[in-house]
Amino acid sequence: MTGPEQDRLDEMIEQGLGDIVPGEGVVGEVNPWREPIGRIAAGMALTGITLNFLYLQYLLPTLGAALQYLGFRTLRRSGPAFRLAWGLSLVRLVWYAVWLMLSASPWMPEGTLSYALGLAGMAVQIVQLLALRAGLRDVCRRAEVEQQGDPLGAAVIWQLLIVLLAFSPLAQSWLAVIPMLIAFALIIRSLVRVGGSLGGAGYCMMDAPVRVSSGAMKWGYLLGCFALVLLASTVANHPRLDAQPLPAQGETETRQALAALGMPEEVLADLSDEHVRALEGALYVEVQEETLNFRPSWANTTEEELPPDTHQMRSLAIYIELPDKRMVELNWFEWIQGSACWRDGLRAGGGDDPQTYFGGSLLYDKDGQTYTAPILALSDREITTNSPFFGANTDRYIVGTISFPFASARQRGYVLRELQFEPGRACNNGNIWYFHMRQPLELPYRTTEERLSSVGWSRDPHSQQHFTFYETLEGRAWDAAHAG
């Protein structure tokens, strides 16, 4: 076929096709506005509603920010208003990634700064909605298409009402929440309809070429956010120790006297000279031992047989009676199976006993050398615990953070406190609670005190309690005198 003949054939085909009018369903299927507007609406739904379980409060807004960005990315060449909205969606994309990282760390802003950032984020979202509204109005004007309703104007009003509601007495009332949820659902539904009604304005959309597909960008962003959370958790939950080689032991006479009273040799080998001096003149030593089992999260805590992945810690509660109605409660622990590398928490003591002295140390072996370091943030403070049976209860405890270097062996430590008990005191209840993390990831980040606030009251696989009972020499003498 010659060139002129080919041209005439093409003209005949074009003329024949020109007489064919596509059906309404076909036009709807090729509506280029439907998909980006649908993504923007879905993103608004996911970022506007918070579900506080199964980590959905983090996953859904992050996915929503990605969907909104993808929607605006498609529209960015269709007008200056869409370009502004796309730029703001990129800002929000970065902010959600930073917010996730901060949520897994102790650096999340609090107080006035937190409120200021929240209001700034709300302002950015409102400007973005107004930009989208202006862009859609401009498209409808150019295409001579009548827009169905004004859902974006309603969305802006809804956002402003949310701010006012947050500072009002109705903030926690379902009488206000339920109508707001219904209104939000209607706004999202109306916005989706707007996208479906713009089939006749398809020529107004300028194709915006992209280098990364929508699916790759969405999953890449979510995986990147997860990597940031994991990085922040690893840094925040593996603090460095101020470790030094264990010095040569002194206080030989006192150590020998304690050994003669029954103090275990392995415990004496770990005690610093300062803490040994606090035990000088000991009258009596009693040792109570227990193995604390930290089962995997999936394991049944009522089963007698321990799963093979159970982490085990040997716990010794040692009572040392001293002259002048003084007593030291020494809690020594060592990991038998597993390790403590992710900011574990320790809570010792409790009750109203006046504590005249306390201290503690961590010890571990590495490269043939024994190292010692102070227990991180060790202090005597009040902690409020919540029991399902007894409610809230505030007591004084010795609280500290436990974290050992990677690849260290014989991870162990101790904490001691000296008590002054009243004449006639016959017994003492000793407690040590331990919170153990197997891996660093935790959302949201919790301080050691927050982790320990519920320890001992539930079957939490992360926590174990060593409870002991000690009767003093005076109490035993009284029991012997009144026996029979």
C-alpha positions as CSV (number, residue, x, y, z in Angstrom):
1,M,0.0,0.0,0.0
2,T,1.4,3.4,-1.0
3,G,1.8,6.4,1.2
4,P,-1.3,8.3,-0.1
5,E,-3.4,5.2,0.0
6,Q,-2.4,4.6,3.7
7,D,-3.4,8.3,4.5
8,R,-6.8,7.9,2.9
9,L,-7.4,4.7,4.8
10,D,-6.5,6.4,8.1
11,E,-9.0,9.2,7.3
12,M,-11.8,6.7,6.6
13,I,-11.1,5.0,10.0
14,E,-11.2,8.3,11.9
15,Q,-14.4,9.4,10.2
16,G,-16.0,6.1,11.0
17,L,-15.0,6.2,14.6
18,G,-16.1,9.8,14.9
19,D,-19.7,8.8,14.4
20,I,-19.6,6.4,17.4
21,V,-20.7,8.0,20.7
22,P,-19.4,6.2,23.7
23,G,-21.9,5.3,26.4
24,E,-22.1,7.0,29.8
25,G,-20.5,4.0,31.6
26,V,-17.5,4.2,29.3
27,V,-17.0,7.9,30.0
28,G,-17.2,7.2,33.8
29,E,-14.6,4.5,33.5
30,V,-12.1,6.9,31.9
31,N,-12.7,9.7,34.4
32,P,-9.2,10.8,35.3
33,W,-10.3,12.7,38.4
34,R,-12.0,9.7,40.2
35,E,-8.8,8.0,41.4
36,P,-6.8,11.0,42.8
37,I,-9.9,12.5,44.5
38,G,-10.7,9.1,45.9
39,R,-7.2,8.8,47.3
40,I,-7.4,12.2,48.8
41,A,-10.8,11.4,50.4
42,A,-9.5,8.1,51.7
43,G,-6.5,9.9,53.1
44,M,-8.7,12.4,54.9
45,A,-10.7,9.6,56.4
46,L,-7.6,7.8,57.7
47,T,-6.0,10.9,59.2
48,G,-9.2,12.4,60.6
49,I,-10.3,9.4,62.7
50,T,-8.2,7.9,65.5
51,L,-8.5,4.2,66.6
52,N,-6.4,3.5,69.7
53,F,-5.8,-0.2,69.4
54,L,-3.6,-2.6,67.5
55,Y,-1.3,0.4,66.7
56,L,-3.9,1.7,64.3
57,Q,-3.4,5.2,65.8
58,Y,0.0,5.2,64.1
59,L,-0.6,3.0,61.0
60,L,-3.8,4.6,59.7
61,P,-2.7,8.3,59.8
62,T,0.6,7.4,58.2
63,L,-1.1,5.5,55.4
64,G,-3.6,8.3,55.0
65,A,-0.8,10.9,54.6
66,A,0.7,8.7,51.9
67,L,-2.6,8.4,50.0
68,Q,-3.2,12.1,50.1
69,Y,0.3,12.7,48.8
70,L,-0.3,10.3,45.9
71,G,-3.7,12.0,45.1
72,F,-2.2,15.5,45.0
73,R,0.9,14.2,43.1
74,T,-1.4,13.3,40.2
75,L,-3.1,16.7,40.2
76,R,-0.1,19.0,40.7
77,R,0.2,20.0,37.1
78,S,-3.5,20.9,36.8
79,G,-3.3,24.4,38.4
80,P,-1.5,26.5,41.0
81,A,-3.9,25.6,43.8
82,F,-3.3,21.9,43.3
83,R,0.4,22.6,43.2
84,L,0.1,24.3,46.6
85,A,-1.9,21.4,48.0
86,W,0.7,18.9,46.7
87,G,3.5,20.9,48.4
88,L,1.6,20.9,51.7
89,S,0.9,17.1,51.4
90,L,4.7,16.6,51.1
91,V,5.2,18.6,54.3
92,R,2.6,16.5,56.1
93,L,4.2,13.3,54.7
94,V,7.6,14.3,56.3
95,W,5.8,15.4,59.5
96,Y,4.1,12.0,60.0
97,A,7.4,10.2,59.6
98,V,9.0,12.5,62.2
99,W,6.0,12.1,64.5
100,L,6.3,8.3,64.3
101,M,10.0,8.5,65.1
102,L,9.4,10.8,68.1
103,S,6.6,8.6,69.4
104,A,9.2,5.8,69.8
105,S,11.6,8.0,71.7
106,P,11.8,10.2,74.8
107,W,12.1,13.3,72.7
108,M,8.4,13.8,71.8
109,P,7.5,17.4,72.5
110,E,5.3,18.0,75.5
111,G,3.2,20.8,77.1
112,T,3.0,24.1,75.3
113,L,5.2,23.0,72.4
114,S,3.1,20.0,71.8
115,Y,-0.1,22.1,71.6
116,A,1.6,24.6,69.3
117,L,2.7,21.8,66.9
118,G,-0.7,20.3,66.9
119,L,-2.3,23.7,66.0
120,A,0.3,24.3,63.3
121,G,-0.5,20.9,61.8
122,M,-4.2,21.7,61.9
123,A,-3.5,25.0,60.1
124,V,-1.6,23.3,57.4
125,Q,-4.4,20.8,56.8
126,I,-7.0,23.6,56.6
127,V,-4.9,25.5,54.0
128,Q,-4.5,22.3,52.1
129,L,-8.3,21.8,52.0
130,L,-8.9,25.4,50.9
131,A,-6.3,24.9,48.1
132,L,-8.0,21.8,46.9
133,R,-11.4,23.5,47.1
134,A,-10.1,26.4,45.0
135,G,-8.5,24.1,42.5
136,L,-11.7,22.1,42.0
137,R,-13.8,25.2,41.6
138,D,-11.4,26.5,38.9
139,V,-11.7,23.1,37.1
140,C,-15.5,23.2,37.2
141,R,-15.5,26.8,35.9
142,R,-13.2,26.0,33.0
143,A,-15.0,22.8,32.0
144,E,-18.4,24.4,32.6
145,V,-19.3,21.6,35.0
146,E,-21.6,22.2,38.0
147,Q,-19.9,20.9,41.2
148,Q,-22.0,18.8,43.4
149,G,-22.0,20.5,46.8
150,D,-19.2,22.0,48.7
151,P,-17.7,19.2,50.9
152,L,-14.3,20.9,51.3
153,G,-15.9,24.0,52.7
154,A,-17.7,21.8,55.2
155,A,-14.5,20.0,55.9
156,V,-12.8,23.3,56.9
157,I,-15.7,24.1,59.2
158,W,-15.5,20.6,60.7
159,Q,-11.8,21.0,61.4
160,L,-12.4,24.4,63.2
161,L,-15.2,22.8,65.2
162,I,-12.9,20.0,66.3
163,V,-10.4,22.6,67.6
164,L,-13.1,24.3,69.6
165,L,-14.5,21.0,70.9
166,A,-11.1,19.9,72.1
167,F,-11.0,22.9,74.5
168,S,-14.6,22.6,75.6
169,P,-16.2,20.6,78.4
170,L,-17.7,18.3,75.7
171,A,-14.4,17.0,74.6
172,Q,-15.0,13.6,76.1
173,S,-18.8,13.5,75.7
174,W,-20.3,11.1,73.1
175,L,-23.1,13.7,72.7
176,A,-20.7,15.8,70.7
177,V,-18.4,13.0,69.3
178,I,-21.2,11.0,67.6
179,P,-22.6,13.9,65.6
180,M,-19.1,15.0,64.5
181,L,-18.3,11.4,63.3
182,I,-21.6,11.3,61.3
183,A,-20.8,14.7,59.8
184,F,-17.3,13.6,58.9
185,A,-18.5,10.5,57.1
186,L,-21.0,12.5,55.1
187,I,-18.2,15.0,54.1
188,I,-16.0,12.1,52.9
189,R,-18.8,10.6,50.9
190,S,-19.6,13.9,49.3
191,L,-16.0,14.5,48.3
192,V,-15.9,11.0,46.6
193,R,-19.0,12.0,44.6
194,V,-17.3,15.2,43.5
195,G,-14.5,13.2,41.9
196,G,-17.0,11.0,40.1
197,S,-18.9,14.0,38.7
198,L,-15.8,15.5,37.0
199,G,-15.8,13.0,34.0
200,G,-16.6,15.9,31.6
201,A,-13.6,17.9,32.8
202,G,-11.0,15.2,32.0
203,Y,-9.3,17.5,29.5
204,C,-8.5,20.0,32.3
205,M,-6.2,17.5,34.0
206,M,-2.6,17.9,33.0
207,D,-0.7,14.6,33.1
208,A,2.0,14.7,35.8
209,P,4.8,12.2,35.0
210,V,6.2,10.2,37.9
211,R,9.4,8.2,38.3
212,V,8.1,6.0,41.2
213,S,4.8,4.1,40.9
214,S,2.1,4.7,43.4
215,G,2.3,1.2,44.9
216,A,6.1,1.4,45.2
217,M,5.9,4.9,46.8
218,K,3.2,3.9,49.3
219,W,4.9,0.7,50.5
220,G,8.4,2.4,50.4
221,Y,7.1,5.2,52.6
222,L,5.5,2.8,55.1
223,L,8.6,0.6,55.3
224,G,10.7,3.8,55.7
225,C,8.6,5.0,58.6
226,F,8.9,1.5,60.2
227,A,12.7,1.7,59.8
228,L,12.7,5.2,61.5
229,V,10.6,3.8,64.4
230,L,13.0,0.8,64.8
231,L,16.0,3.1,64.7
232,A,14.6,5.5,67.3
233,S,13.6,2.6,69.5
234,T,17.0,1.0,69.3
235,V,18.8,4.3,70.2
236,A,16.4,5.2,73.0
237,N,16.2,1.7,74.5
238,H,19.9,0.8,74.6
239,P,21.5,3.5,76.8
240,R,25.3,3.4,77.2
241,L,26.8,2.4,80.6
242,D,29.5,4.3,82.3
243,A,31.4,1.1,82.8
244,Q,34.9,0.6,84.3
245,P,36.9,-2.6,85.0
246,L,36.0,-4.1,88.4
247,P,38.6,-2.8,90.9
248,A,40.5,-5.1,93.3
249,Q,38.5,-5.9,96.4
250,G,39.2,-4.4,99.8
251,E,37.4,-4.6,103.2
252,T,38.7,-8.1,103.6
253,E,37.7,-8.6,107.3
254,T,34.1,-7.5,106.7
255,R,33.8,-9.7,103.6
256,Q,35.1,-12.7,105.6
257,A,32.6,-11.9,108.4
258,L,29.7,-11.8,106.0
259,A,30.8,-15.0,104.3
260,A,30.9,-16.7,107.8
261,L,27.3,-15.6,108.3
262,G,26.2,-17.2,105.1
263,M,26.6,-14.5,102.4
264,P,27.1,-16.2,99.0
265,E,30.6,-15.9,97.7
266,E,29.4,-14.8,94.2
267,V,27.5,-11.9,95.8
268,L,30.4,-10.8,97.9
269,A,32.6,-10.9,94.8
270,D,30.3,-8.3,93.2
271,L,29.8,-5.9,96.1
272,S,31.8,-2.7,96.0
273,D,33.9,-1.7,99.0
274,E,31.5,1.2,99.7
275,H,28.6,-1.2,99.9
276,V,30.5,-3.7,102.0
277,R,31.3,-1.0,104.5
278,A,27.5,-0.4,104.8
279,L,27.2,-4.0,106.1
280,E,30.0,-3.7,108.7
281,G,29.0,-5.3,112.1
282,A,26.3,-7.6,110.6
283,L,24.6,-9.8,113.2
284,Y,22.7,-12.2,110.9
285,V,22.3,-13.0,107.2
286,E,19.4,-14.8,105.6
287,V,19.2,-15.7,101.8
288,Q,16.0,-16.4,99.9
289,E,16.3,-17.4,96.3
290,E,13.9,-17.7,93.3
291,T,14.1,-18.1,89.6
292,L,12.0,-15.5,87.6
293,N,10.7,-16.8,84.3
294,F,9.9,-14.3,81.5
295,R,7.9,-16.2,79.0
296,P,7.5,-15.2,75.3
297,S,4.4,-12.9,74.7
298,W,2.6,-15.7,72.9
299,A,3.1,-18.3,75.7
300,N,0.3,-19.3,78.1
301,T,1.3,-18.0,81.6
302,T,-0.7,-20.8,83.3
303,E,1.2,-23.7,81.8
304,E,3.6,-25.5,84.1
305,E,6.1,-26.4,81.3
306,L,8.2,-23.5,80.2
307,P,8.6,-22.7,76.5
308,P,12.1,-23.1,75.2
309,D,12.4,-19.4,74.5
310,T,11.8,-18.4,78.2
311,H,14.2,-15.9,79.6
312,Q,15.3,-16.7,83.1
313,M,16.8,-14.6,85.9
314,R,18.1,-15.8,89.2
315,S,17.0,-13.5,92.0
316,L,18.4,-13.5,95.6
317,A,16.8,-11.6,98.4
318,I,19.4,-11.2,101.2
319,Y,18.5,-9.8,104.6
320,I,21.3,-8.5,106.8
321,E,20.5,-7.5,110.4
322,L,22.8,-4.7,111.8
323,P,23.1,-3.2,115.3
324,D,20.8,-0.4,116.4
325,K,17.6,-1.8,114.8
326,R,19.0,-1.5,111.3
327,M,18.6,-3.9,108.5
328,V,19.8,-4.0,104.9
329,E,17.7,-5.7,102.2
330,L,20.1,-6.7,99.4
331,N,18.6,-7.9,96.0
332,W,21.1,-9.6,93.7
333,F,20.1,-10.9,90.3
334,E,21.8,-12.7,87.4
335,W,20.5,-13.7,84.0
336,I,20.6,-17.4,83.5
337,Q,19.0,-17.5,80.0
338,G,18.5,-14.5,77.8
339,S,19.9,-11.1,78.1
340,A,18.9,-7.6,79.2
341,C,19.9,-5.1,76.5
342,W,16.8,-3.0,76.0
343,R,16.3,-0.7,79.0
344,D,14.8,-3.1,81.5
345,G,13.3,-1.6,84.7
346,L,13.8,-2.6,88.3
347,R,11.7,-1.6,91.3
348,A,12.7,-2.6,94.8
349,G,11.2,-2.0,98.2
350,G,7.9,-0.4,98.9
351,G,5.9,0.6,101.9
352,D,6.5,3.3,104.5
353,D,9.9,2.1,105.9
354,P,12.3,5.0,106.2
355,Q,15.3,4.3,103.9
356,T,18.5,5.7,105.4
357,Y,20.8,4.5,102.6
358,F,20.5,2.8,99.2
359,G,22.8,2.0,96.2
360,G,23.4,-0.5,93.5
361,S,25.7,-1.6,90.6
362,L,25.6,-3.6,87.3
363,L,28.3,-6.1,86.4
364,Y,29.1,-8.1,83.3
365,D,32.0,-9.9,81.7
366,K,33.3,-9.1,78.2
367,D,36.6,-10.1,76.5
368,G,37.9,-11.8,79.6
369,Q,37.4,-8.7,81.8
370,T,34.7,-8.0,84.4
371,Y,33.2,-4.5,84.3
372,T,31.0,-2.6,86.7
373,A,28.8,0.4,86.2
374,P,26.2,2.3,88.2
375,I,22.5,1.4,87.7
376,L,21.1,4.0,85.3
377,A,18.9,6.7,86.9
378,L,18.9,4.8,90.3
379,S,16.8,6.9,92.7
380,D,14.5,6.7,95.6
381,R,11.1,8.0,94.5
382,E,7.3,7.7,94.8
383,I,5.5,5.6,92.2
384,T,1.7,5.2,91.9
385,T,0.7,1.7,91.0
386,N,-2.7,0.6,89.8
387,S,-4.2,-2.7,90.9
388,P,-7.5,-4.1,89.6
389,F,-8.3,-5.1,93.2
390,F,-6.9,-2.3,95.4
391,G,-7.0,0.7,93.0
392,A,-4.2,3.3,93.0
393,N,-1.5,3.1,95.6
394,T,1.5,5.3,96.1
395,D,4.7,4.1,97.8
396,R,8.4,4.8,97.9
397,Y,10.6,2.6,95.8
398,I,14.1,2.3,94.6
399,V,13.8,2.5,90.8
400,G,16.5,2.0,88.2
401,T,17.1,1.2,84.5
402,I,19.0,-1.9,83.6
403,S,20.7,-2.3,80.2
404,F,23.8,-4.3,79.3
405,P,26.1,-4.0,76.3
406,F,25.6,-6.4,73.4
407,A,27.7,-9.6,73.5
408,S,28.3,-9.3,77.2
409,A,28.3,-12.4,79.5
410,R,27.2,-13.0,83.1
411,Q,24.9,-10.0,83.1
412,R,24.1,-9.3,86.8
413,G,23.6,-6.6,89.3
414,Y,22.3,-5.7,92.8
415,V,20.5,-3.0,94.6
416,L,20.5,-2.6,98.4
417,R,18.7,-0.4,100.9
418,E,19.1,0.1,104.6
419,L,16.0,0.3,106.8
420,Q,15.4,1.4,110.3
421,F,12.7,-0.6,112.0
422,E,10.9,0.3,115.2
423,P,11.5,-1.8,118.4
424,G,9.3,-4.8,118.5
425,R,9.2,-5.1,114.8
426,A,9.0,-8.8,114.0
427,C,8.8,-9.1,110.3
428,N,9.5,-7.4,106.9
429,N,8.0,-7.9,103.5
430,G,10.5,-7.6,100.7
431,N,9.7,-7.1,97.1
432,I,11.5,-6.7,93.8
433,W,9.7,-6.2,90.5
434,Y,11.5,-6.5,87.2
435,F,10.3,-5.4,83.8
436,H,12.1,-7.1,80.9
437,M,12.1,-6.2,77.2
438,R,13.1,-8.8,74.6
439,Q,13.4,-6.3,71.7
440,P,13.6,-2.5,71.4
441,L,10.4,-1.7,69.5
442,E,7.8,-0.1,71.7
443,L,5.0,2.4,70.7
444,P,4.5,4.7,72.3
445,Y,7.7,5.2,74.2
446,R,7.4,4.7,78.0
447,T,9.7,5.8,80.8
448,T,11.0,3.3,83.3
449,E,8.5,4.6,85.8
450,E,5.6,4.1,83.4
451,R,6.7,0.6,82.6
452,L,6.9,-0.2,86.3
453,S,3.6,1.4,87.3
454,S,1.6,-1.8,86.6
455,V,4.3,-4.4,87.3
456,G,3.3,-7.1,89.8
457,W,-0.4,-6.7,89.4
458,S,-1.0,-8.6,86.1
459,R,0.2,-11.6,84.2
460,D,2.3,-9.5,81.9
461,P,5.0,-11.7,80.3
462,H,7.3,-8.7,80.5
463,S,7.2,-8.5,84.3
464,Q,8.0,-10.7,87.3
465,Q,8.0,-10.2,91.0
466,H,10.1,-11.8,93.7
467,F,8.2,-11.5,97.0
468,T,9.9,-12.5,100.3
469,F,9.0,-12.5,104.0
470,Y,11.6,-12.1,106.7
471,E,11.2,-12.4,110.5
472,T,13.8,-10.5,112.5
473,L,15.9,-12.0,115.3
474,E,13.8,-10.1,117.8
475,G,10.6,-11.5,116.4
476,R,12.0,-15.0,116.4
477,A,13.1,-14.6,120.1
478,W,9.6,-13.5,121.0
479,D,8.1,-16.5,119.1
480,A,10.5,-18.9,121.0
481,A,9.6,-17.3,124.4
482,H,5.9,-17.7,123.8
483,A,6.0,-21.1,122.1
484,G,3.5,-23.5,123.6
